[in-house]
Amino acid sequence: PWVSSNLSRELLSLLGHTVHHHALMAVVVRAGGGATPRDIGVAPSTLRHWAEQRPAADPPVGACAR
């Protein structure tokens, strides 16, 4: 059945799907021994949570992870 939508809903869906693909790419890169920014493939809400919870000594979001 057809479900109506709007631009905001479609953009949110696109964002979520893009984050998903970035996460998959990060897994492949890391499995091959590469490094990626820690925040690749992480939902914006999780990034905000990390920023709120992170002690000052932790590496900043965006730092590379292996």
C-alpha atoms as one frame of an Amber mdcrd trajectory, in Angstrom:
protein
   0.000   0.000   0.000   1.019   3.582  -0.669   2.118   5.603   2.354   2.352
   9.355   2.122   5.575  11.031   3.113   7.237  14.407   3.169  10.680  15.818
   2.486  11.761  15.766   6.137  10.852  12.110   6.546  12.647  11.139   3.363
  15.778  13.060   4.337  15.822  11.408   7.772  15.525   8.023   6.103  18.364
   8.903   3.740  20.533  10.041   6.657  19.935   6.819   8.564  20.711   4.692
   5.535  23.875   6.690   4.816  25.095   6.211   8.404  24.431   2.484   7.983
  26.568   2.314   4.834  29.356   4.327   6.446  29.357   1.860   9.354  29.682
  -1.063   6.942  32.574   0.616   5.151  34.325   1.305   8.465  34.027  -2.372
   9.435  35.638  -3.425   6.160  38.459  -0.874   6.458  39.171  -1.790  10.083
  39.046  -5.525   9.304  41.715  -4.893   6.682  43.928  -3.197   9.256  43.088
   0.374   8.310  42.123   3.228  10.557  38.960   5.295  10.313  37.627   8.217
  12.293  35.918   6.898  15.418  32.638   8.593  14.480  32.229   7.076  10.991
  28.961   5.150  10.844  27.711   6.415  14.203  24.282   7.998  14.507  24.192
  11.738  15.269  22.295  11.081  18.508  25.035   8.688  19.650  27.706  11.270
  18.829  25.863  13.809  20.995  25.610  11.279  23.812  29.334  10.480  23.580
  30.175  14.180  23.699  28.049  14.643  26.823  29.490  11.568  28.566  33.135
  11.853  27.537  35.659  12.746  30.238  38.161  15.431  29.220  40.964  12.825
  28.854  39.151  10.772  26.190  40.119  11.235  22.549  37.789  13.604  20.717
  35.104  12.295  18.417  36.693  12.067  14.990  39.917  10.535  16.280  41.004
   7.455  14.364  40.226   3.976  15.646  41.656   0.622  14.615
